Amino acid sequence: MAATSSIPARTPGFKITVLGSGTSVGVPTVGCHCAVCNSTDPRDKRLRPSILVSYGGRNVLIDTTPDFRTQALRINLERLDAVIFTHSHADHIMGLDDVRPYNFRQKGQIPIYASADTMAAIRRSFLYIFDETKKESNVPQLATNVINGAGFDLFGLEFLPIPVLHGSASIYGFRFGGAAYLTDHSAIPEASMDRLQGLDVLFLDALRHKPHPTHSTVESSVKTVEKLAPRRAFFTHISHDLAHERTESLLPPNVRLAFDGLELVVEGSEAA
């Protein structure tokens, strides 16, 4: 099913909650005893990367990480209205089964949105959800929506897919109102940069200082912030190479590291 929308006349204000700011293995990393993994700074405890966008009594989740149940319990998430996926890697989809309690509470399906490739991978990974056999126990009740690059409306807020490169793979970040969330990217095409002008809040991948074939570095993401000039920028998908306090001390004033539990408010605006 293709996602369709009509752009609302006004963009509502919303709250962003960072559910996880860590890389694919999280921080602390299993079996690691480095300074960051042993840190007592709570900002150095990072679950897998995801955010929640809340407005008008609705909650839209971007990515269901393997930590989703823990993330939902931590913020006392009572309602879930839609899930958007950036791509199909395990650290972004493997918590999907944990939406079931919201099916029970809300007595209905939860719509999910993803590119055709990502949706196909989700169907393969969770075959028991989508096959036609009679189920002996409960499985997530989902309404699938394939997105193709066009913006789509969710409860009065437009979500615009932003193509980015994750190594050789093309995946999506998303812009919504005055905010954009770009995780897992090694490069941002120029056409996508054009879609990221005039932002209040920008989230960017910044794995570490050392170059990585599929992720942006702190230095590369600082350069992206300089080009786009958002009012506020936050780096996410952070590895155990980066200690929160020390890394922040080296960043420009409008750039911070995201951390689990961070909440940001973005004001609404009239359409141009």
C-alpha positions as CSV (number, residue, x, y, z in Angstrom):
1,M,0.0,0.0,0.0
2,A,1.5,3.4,-0.9
3,A,1.5,6.1,1.6
4,T,-0.5,9.2,0.5
5,S,-0.9,12.6,2.0
6,S,-2.1,16.1,1.7
7,I,0.2,18.6,3.3
8,P,-1.5,20.4,6.2
9,A,-1.9,24.1,6.2
10,R,0.0,24.3,9.5
11,T,2.8,22.2,10.9
12,P,2.0,21.3,14.5
13,G,4.5,21.7,17.3
14,F,5.9,18.4,18.6
15,K,8.3,16.8,21.1
16,I,11.2,14.6,20.2
17,T,12.4,12.0,22.7
18,V,15.7,10.2,22.1
19,L,15.0,6.6,23.0
20,G,18.5,5.5,22.0
21,S,21.7,7.2,20.9
22,G,24.1,4.3,20.6
23,T,25.6,2.3,17.8
24,S,24.4,-1.1,16.6
25,V,26.0,-3.0,19.6
26,G,25.0,-0.3,22.2
27,V,27.2,1.2,24.9
28,P,28.4,-0.4,27.1
29,T,29.5,-3.0,24.5
30,V,29.3,-6.6,25.7
31,G,32.6,-7.7,27.0
32,C,34.3,-4.3,26.7
33,H,36.0,-2.6,29.6
34,C,37.1,0.6,28.0
35,A,36.8,4.0,29.8
36,V,33.5,4.8,28.1
37,C,31.9,1.4,28.7
38,N,32.9,1.7,32.4
39,S,31.8,5.3,32.6
40,T,29.5,6.4,35.4
41,D,28.1,9.3,33.3
42,P,24.6,8.2,32.5
43,R,24.9,9.9,29.1
44,D,27.5,7.3,28.2
45,K,24.8,4.5,28.5
46,R,23.4,4.3,25.0
47,L,20.7,2.0,23.7
48,R,20.3,1.3,20.0
49,P,19.3,4.4,17.9
50,S,15.6,5.5,17.8
51,I,13.5,8.6,18.5
52,L,9.8,9.2,19.3
53,V,7.9,12.1,17.9
54,S,4.9,13.2,20.0
55,Y,2.1,15.7,19.1
56,G,-1.6,16.0,19.5
57,G,-1.9,13.0,21.7
58,R,-0.1,10.8,19.0
59,N,3.2,9.0,19.2
60,V,5.2,8.2,16.0
61,L,8.2,6.0,16.4
62,I,11.2,6.0,14.1
63,D,12.7,2.4,14.1
64,T,12.0,-0.5,16.5
65,T,15.4,-1.3,17.9
66,P,16.2,-4.5,19.8
67,D,15.9,-2.3,22.9
68,F,12.4,-1.0,22.1
69,R,10.7,-2.7,25.1
70,T,13.2,-1.3,27.5
71,Q,13.0,2.1,25.8
72,A,9.2,2.1,26.0
73,L,9.1,1.1,29.7
74,R,11.7,3.7,30.6
75,I,9.6,6.6,29.3
76,N,6.2,5.0,30.2
77,L,5.1,5.0,26.6
78,E,1.3,4.4,26.9
79,R,0.3,4.7,23.2
80,L,1.9,4.0,19.8
81,D,0.2,5.3,16.7
82,A,2.7,4.6,13.8
83,V,6.2,3.3,13.1
84,I,8.5,4.6,10.4
85,F,11.6,2.7,9.4
86,T,14.9,4.2,8.1
87,H,16.3,0.8,6.8
88,S,16.3,-2.9,7.6
89,H,19.5,-3.5,9.6
90,A,18.9,-5.5,12.8
91,D,19.5,-2.6,15.2
92,H,16.6,-0.7,13.6
93,I,13.9,-3.4,13.1
94,M,14.4,-6.3,15.6
95,G,12.1,-4.9,18.3
96,L,9.1,-5.0,16.1
97,D,7.4,-7.8,17.9
98,D,7.3,-5.6,21.0
99,V,4.5,-3.5,19.6
100,R,2.0,-6.2,20.4
101,P,1.0,-4.7,23.8
102,Y,-0.1,-1.6,21.9
103,N,-2.3,-3.7,19.7
104,F,-4.0,-5.1,22.8
105,R,-4.4,-1.7,24.5
106,Q,-5.6,0.1,21.4
107,K,-7.6,-2.7,19.9
108,G,-6.4,-2.2,16.4
109,Q,-3.6,-2.4,13.8
110,I,-0.5,-0.1,14.0
111,P,0.5,1.3,10.6
112,I,4.2,0.9,9.6
113,Y,6.0,2.8,6.9
114,A,9.1,1.8,5.0
115,S,10.7,1.7,1.6
116,A,9.9,-1.3,-0.6
117,D,13.3,-2.9,0.1
118,T,13.0,-2.3,3.8
119,M,9.4,-3.6,3.9
120,A,10.5,-6.8,2.0
121,A,13.3,-7.4,4.5
122,I,10.9,-6.9,7.5
123,R,8.5,-9.4,5.9
124,R,11.3,-11.9,5.6
125,S,12.6,-11.3,9.1
126,F,9.2,-11.6,10.7
127,L,7.6,-14.2,8.4
128,Y,5.3,-15.4,11.2
129,I,3.7,-12.0,11.4
130,F,2.9,-11.8,7.7
131,D,2.2,-15.3,6.5
132,E,-1.4,-16.5,5.9
133,T,-1.3,-19.4,8.3
134,K,-3.7,-19.5,11.2
135,K,-1.9,-18.3,14.4
136,E,-2.1,-20.2,17.7
137,S,-0.9,-17.1,19.6
138,N,-1.0,-13.4,19.2
139,V,1.3,-11.6,16.7
140,P,1.7,-7.9,15.9
141,Q,-1.2,-6.5,14.0
142,L,0.3,-4.2,11.4
143,A,-0.9,-2.2,8.4
144,T,2.0,-1.9,5.9
145,N,2.6,1.2,3.9
146,V,5.4,1.4,1.3
147,I,6.9,4.8,0.9
148,N,8.6,5.8,-2.4
149,G,10.3,9.1,-1.6
150,A,7.2,11.3,-1.5
151,G,6.1,13.0,1.8
152,F,3.3,11.5,3.7
153,D,1.0,12.8,6.4
154,L,0.6,11.3,9.8
155,F,-2.0,12.9,12.0
156,G,-1.4,16.4,10.6
157,L,2.4,16.3,10.4
158,E,4.2,15.6,7.1
159,F,7.2,13.2,7.1
160,L,9.5,13.7,4.1
161,P,11.9,10.9,3.3
162,I,15.5,12.1,2.9
163,P,17.7,9.7,0.8
164,V,21.1,9.2,2.3
165,L,24.0,6.8,1.6
166,H,24.8,4.2,4.2
167,G,28.0,2.9,2.6
168,S,26.8,1.6,-0.8
169,A,23.1,1.4,0.3
170,S,20.6,4.1,-0.2
171,I,18.4,4.5,2.9
172,Y,16.1,7.1,4.3
173,G,16.3,9.8,6.9
174,F,13.2,11.9,7.6
175,R,12.3,15.6,7.8
176,F,9.2,16.5,9.8
177,G,8.4,20.2,10.3
178,G,11.4,22.0,11.6
179,A,13.3,18.8,12.5
180,A,15.2,16.1,10.6
181,Y,16.6,12.8,11.7
182,L,19.4,11.2,9.7
183,T,20.9,8.2,11.3
184,D,23.3,5.6,9.7
185,H,24.7,7.7,6.9
186,S,28.2,8.0,5.4
187,A,27.2,10.7,2.8
188,I,24.3,13.0,2.1
189,P,23.5,13.6,-1.6
190,E,23.3,17.3,-2.7
191,A,19.6,16.9,-3.6
192,S,19.0,15.8,0.0
193,M,20.9,18.7,1.4
194,D,18.5,20.9,-0.4
195,R,15.6,19.3,1.6
196,L,17.4,20.1,4.9
197,Q,17.4,23.9,4.8
198,G,15.9,26.1,7.5
199,L,15.9,23.5,10.3
200,D,15.4,24.1,14.0
201,V,16.8,20.6,15.0
202,L,19.0,18.3,13.0
203,F,20.1,14.8,14.1
204,L,23.2,13.4,12.3
205,D,25.1,10.1,12.5
206,A,28.5,10.7,14.2
207,L,29.9,7.3,15.0
208,R,33.4,8.2,16.1
209,H,36.5,10.2,15.0
210,K,38.1,7.4,13.0
211,P,36.7,7.0,9.4
212,H,34.1,4.2,8.9
213,P,32.9,2.9,5.5
214,T,29.2,3.2,6.4
215,H,29.0,6.0,9.0
216,S,29.8,9.6,9.3
217,T,32.5,10.8,11.7
218,V,32.2,13.7,14.2
219,E,34.3,15.9,12.0
220,S,32.3,15.1,8.8
221,S,29.0,15.8,10.6
222,V,30.3,19.1,12.0
223,K,31.0,20.1,8.4
224,T,27.5,19.2,7.5
225,V,26.1,21.3,10.3
226,E,28.2,24.2,9.1
227,K,26.7,23.9,5.6
228,L,23.1,23.5,6.7
229,A,23.2,25.9,9.7
230,P,20.4,24.5,11.8
231,R,19.6,26.3,15.0
232,R,20.5,23.1,17.0
233,A,22.3,19.9,16.0
234,F,22.6,16.6,17.8
235,F,24.9,13.7,17.0
236,T,23.6,10.2,17.4
237,H,24.5,6.5,16.6
238,I,27.5,7.1,18.9
239,S,30.1,4.4,19.6
240,H,32.1,3.7,22.7
241,D,35.0,5.7,21.2
242,L,33.3,8.9,22.2
243,A,33.0,10.0,25.9
244,H,30.0,12.3,26.2
245,E,31.6,15.1,28.3
246,R,34.9,15.3,26.6
247,T,33.4,15.1,23.1
248,E,30.9,17.8,23.8
249,S,33.7,20.1,25.1
250,L,35.2,20.0,21.6
251,L,32.0,20.7,19.6
252,P,30.7,24.1,18.4
253,P,28.1,25.7,20.7
254,N,25.1,24.7,18.6
255,V,26.2,21.1,18.4
256,R,25.7,18.6,21.2
257,L,25.7,14.8,21.5
258,A,22.3,13.2,21.9
259,F,21.8,11.0,24.9
260,D,19.1,8.5,25.9
261,G,16.1,10.3,27.4
262,L,16.9,13.7,25.8
263,E,13.7,15.7,25.1
264,L,13.4,18.5,22.6
265,V,10.4,20.7,21.7
266,V,10.0,22.1,18.2
267,E,7.5,24.8,17.7
268,G,4.8,24.6,15.0
269,S,4.6,27.0,12.0
270,E,2.2,28.2,9.3
271,A,2.8,26.8,5.8
272,A,4.6,29.1,3.4
